[in-house]
Amino acid sequence: MSISIVLQTPRRTAADRAWGEPGLRDAAAAHATTTLLPGAAVLPLTTFLDANVYPVVVWDRRVLSLRLTRMDGPAVSTDAVRDLLDAGCPTVLRVAAMVGVGAPTPTRRALRPLRSLARTIGMFPVFPRRSPLVAEEFDAQGTALVVCDESSVEVHVGGDAGVRAGSALSPLWRRVYEERLFEWAIRSDA
């Protein structure tokens, strides 16, 4: 069985204009990651399950080195992932967070299903004041809300530290997504 989770760079939208240059948003994501998730690495912006996100991962350098030495690339089918799991092969990365960008309400909604995979963070260049309940909406979902640039991070809502209780993915689907992010890291030269 094959799945079609092709990760790609999203198109620029009106919400991107608030960041100015794309490089500023990338720098802000990197700064937010080092501040909020020390030891984690941010991958380039992508569309993942309909959300425009910066995936944040923690690499297992030993396993990564072993996989690359053996020329074992990412497993791109559920059958290949199942074989990895059956063989007891450890994962090359762990998903630490998904940092969503865009307009506040669509970003929050797009991050909702990702709560079963990792911590979710909505990142904005200025506090989104369009909705008087924006902070409460992020808080109720367990998604962090941060305002940041390349040199400062202001946390308005802390969010849950990890996966929402009771919503964790099966080991197979967690690994499928990890392998897809491994593939994205290679394709995007991260």
TORPAFI-247715 format. One record per residue (C-alpha): x, y negated, z. Coordinates in steps of 0.2 Angstrom, whole numbers, plus 5000, padded with zeros to 4 digits. Each point is the difference from the previous one (the first is absolute). Example, Ala and Ser with C-alpha at 12.3 -4.5 7.8 and 13.67 -1.06 7.14 Angstrom:
BEGIN
+------+------+------+
!    X !    Y !    Z !
+------+------+------+
! 5062 ! 5022 ! 5039 !
! 5006 ! 4983 ! 4997 !
+------+------+------+
This chain:
BEGIN
+------+------+------+
!    X !    Y !    Z !
+------+------+------+
! 5000 ! 5000 ! 5000 !
! 5007 ! 4983 ! 4996 !
! 4995 ! 4983 ! 5007 !
! 5001 ! 4983 ! 4992 !
! 5007 ! 4988 ! 5012 !
! 5012 ! 4990 ! 4989 !
! 5008 ! 4986 ! 5009 !
! 5003 ! 4984 ! 4991 !
! 5004 ! 4982 ! 5002 !
! 4983 ! 4991 ! 5001 !
! 4996 ! 4985 ! 4989 !
! 5001 ! 4983 ! 5007 !
! 4984 ! 4993 ! 5007 !
! 4993 ! 4983 ! 5006 !
! 5004 ! 5006 ! 5018 !
! 5018 ! 5001 ! 4995 !
! 5002 ! 4982 ! 4996 !
! 4999 ! 4995 ! 5019 !
! 5017 ! 5009 ! 5001 !
! 5008 ! 4989 ! 4986 !
! 5014 ! 5011 ! 4993 !
! 4998 ! 5019 ! 5001 !
! 5017 ! 5000 ! 5008 !
! 4994 ! 4990 ! 5015 !
! 4986 ! 5013 ! 5003 !
! 5013 ! 5014 ! 4998 !
! 5012 ! 4991 ! 5012 !
! 4986 ! 4998 ! 5013 !
! 4995 ! 5019 ! 4999 !
! 5018 ! 5004 ! 5003 !
! 5001 ! 4988 ! 5015 !
! 4984 ! 5006 ! 5007 !
! 5006 ! 5018 ! 4998 !
! 5016 ! 4997 ! 5010 !
! 4991 ! 4990 ! 5013 !
! 4985 ! 5012 ! 5003 !
! 5008 ! 5017 ! 4995 !
! 5018 ! 5000 ! 5004 !
! 5009 ! 5014 ! 4991 !
! 4987 ! 5001 ! 4986 !
! 5003 ! 4996 ! 4982 !
! 4987 ! 4990 ! 4989 !
! 4997 ! 5007 ! 4982 !
! 4995 ! 4988 ! 4986 !
! 4982 ! 4994 ! 4998 !
! 4989 ! 5013 ! 4992 !
! 4982 ! 5005 ! 4998 !
! 4997 ! 5015 ! 5012 !
! 4982 ! 5007 ! 5001 !
! 4993 ! 4984 ! 4993 !
! 5009 ! 4989 ! 5013 !
! 5014 ! 4988 ! 4995 !
! 5013 ! 5005 ! 5013 !
! 5018 ! 5000 ! 5005 !
! 5003 ! 5017 ! 5006 !
! 5011 ! 5001 ! 5016 !
! 5010 ! 5016 ! 5002 !
! 5012 ! 5008 ! 5012 !
! 5013 ! 5010 ! 4990 !
! 5007 ! 5017 ! 5006 !
! 5018 ! 4997 ! 4993 !
! 5005 ! 5018 ! 5002 !
! 4985 ! 5007 ! 4991 !
! 5001 ! 4987 ! 4987 !
! 5019 ! 5004 ! 4997 !
! 4996 ! 5018 ! 4999 !
! 4985 ! 4998 ! 4987 !
! 5011 ! 4988 ! 4989 !
! 5015 ! 5012 ! 5001 !
! 4989 ! 5015 ! 4995 !
! 4992 ! 4989 ! 4986 !
! 4983 ! 5003 ! 5008 !
! 4989 ! 4985 ! 4995 !
! 4983 ! 4996 ! 5007 !
! 4987 ! 5013 ! 5000 !
! 4986 ! 4993 ! 4988 !
! 4987 ! 5013 ! 5002 !
! 4990 ! 5007 ! 5014 !
! 5007 ! 5017 ! 4996 !
! 5018 ! 4994 ! 5001 !
! 4996 ! 4992 ! 5016 !
! 4992 ! 5015 ! 5007 !
! 5016 ! 5010 ! 4995 !
! 5011 ! 4987 ! 5010 !
! 4989 ! 5002 ! 5015 !
! 5000 ! 5019 ! 4999 !
! 5019 ! 5000 ! 4999 !
! 5001 ! 4989 ! 5015 !
! 5009 ! 4986 ! 4991 !
! 5000 ! 4984 ! 5010 !
! 4994 ! 4984 ! 4992 !
! 5012 ! 4987 ! 4994 !
! 4990 ! 4986 ! 5007 !
! 4987 ! 4996 ! 5013 !
! 4987 ! 4986 ! 4996 !
! 5001 ! 4987 ! 5014 !
! 4988 ! 4987 ! 4993 !
! 4991 ! 4993 ! 4985 !
! 5001 ! 4981 ! 4999 !
! 4986 ! 4993 ! 4990 !
! 5000 ! 4984 ! 4990 !
! 4986 ! 4990 ! 4991 !
! 4984 ! 4991 ! 5006 !
! 4996 ! 5005 ! 5018 !
! 4983 ! 5009 ! 4998 !
! 5005 ! 5011 ! 4985 !
! 5017 ! 5003 ! 5008 !
! 4992 ! 5006 ! 5016 !
! 4987 ! 5011 ! 4991 !
! 5014 ! 5007 ! 4989 !
! 5011 ! 5004 ! 5015 !
! 4985 ! 5009 ! 5009 !
! 5003 ! 5018 ! 4992 !
! 5019 ! 4998 ! 5003 !
! 4997 ! 5000 ! 5019 !
! 5000 ! 5019 ! 4999 !
! 5018 ! 5000 ! 4993 !
! 5009 ! 4986 ! 5010 !
! 4999 ! 4984 ! 5009 !
! 4993 ! 4986 ! 4989 !
! 5004 ! 4982 ! 5000 !
! 4992 ! 4986 ! 4990 !
! 5014 ! 4987 ! 4996 !
! 4996 ! 4982 ! 4995 !
! 5010 ! 4984 ! 4997 !
! 4987 ! 4990 ! 5010 !
! 4987 ! 5005 ! 5012 !
! 4984 ! 5005 ! 4990 !
! 4987 ! 4988 ! 5007 !
! 4986 ! 5003 ! 4987 !
! 4991 ! 5012 ! 5012 !
! 4998 ! 4994 ! 5018 !
! 5001 ! 5019 ! 5005 !
! 5015 ! 5005 ! 4990 !
! 5011 ! 5004 ! 5015 !
! 4986 ! 5010 ! 5008 !
! 4996 ! 5009 ! 4984 !
! 5019 ! 5005 ! 4999 !
! 5000 ! 5005 ! 5018 !
! 4984 ! 5011 ! 4999 !
! 5008 ! 5009 ! 4986 !
! 5017 ! 5002 ! 5010 !
! 5009 ! 4991 ! 4986 !
! 5013 ! 4988 ! 5005 !
! 4999 ! 4982 ! 4993 !
! 5016 ! 4991 ! 4998 !
! 5005 ! 4983 ! 4992 !
! 5018 ! 4999 ! 4995 !
! 5013 ! 4994 ! 4988 !
! 5018 ! 5005 ! 4997 !
! 5006 ! 4994 ! 5017 !
! 4985 ! 5001 ! 5012 !
! 4986 ! 5012 ! 5005 !
! 4985 ! 4995 ! 5010 !
! 4989 ! 5014 ! 5006 !
! 4982 ! 4995 ! 5002 !
! 4993 ! 5018 ! 5002 !
! 5011 ! 5014 ! 5006 !
! 4990 ! 5014 ! 4993 !
! 5002 ! 5018 ! 5004 !
! 5018 ! 5006 ! 5001 !
! 4997 ! 5015 ! 4989 !
! 4986 ! 5011 ! 4992 !
! 4983 ! 4997 ! 5006 !
! 4995 ! 5013 ! 5013 !
! 4990 ! 5014 ! 4992 !
! 5004 ! 4995 ! 4982 !
! 5017 ! 5009 ! 4997 !
! 5002 ! 5008 ! 4983 !
! 5003 ! 5019 ! 4998 !
! 5019 ! 5004 ! 4998 !
! 4998 ! 5004 ! 4982 !
! 4992 ! 4983 ! 4995 !
! 5012 ! 4991 ! 5011 !
! 5015 ! 5008 ! 4991 !
! 4992 ! 4997 ! 4983 !
! 5000 ! 4981 ! 5004 !
! 5018 ! 5001 ! 5007 !
! 5006 ! 5008 ! 4984 !
! 4991 ! 4987 ! 4990 !
! 5008 ! 4986 ! 5010 !
! 5017 ! 5009 ! 4997 !
! 4997 ! 5000 ! 4982 !
! 4995 ! 4981 ! 5000 !
! 5016 ! 4997 ! 5010 !
! 5010 ! 5008 ! 4986 !
! 4991 ! 4993 ! 4985 !
! 5001 ! 4982 ! 5008 !
! 5018 ! 5002 ! 5004 !
! 4997 ! 4996 ! 5019 !
+------+------+------+
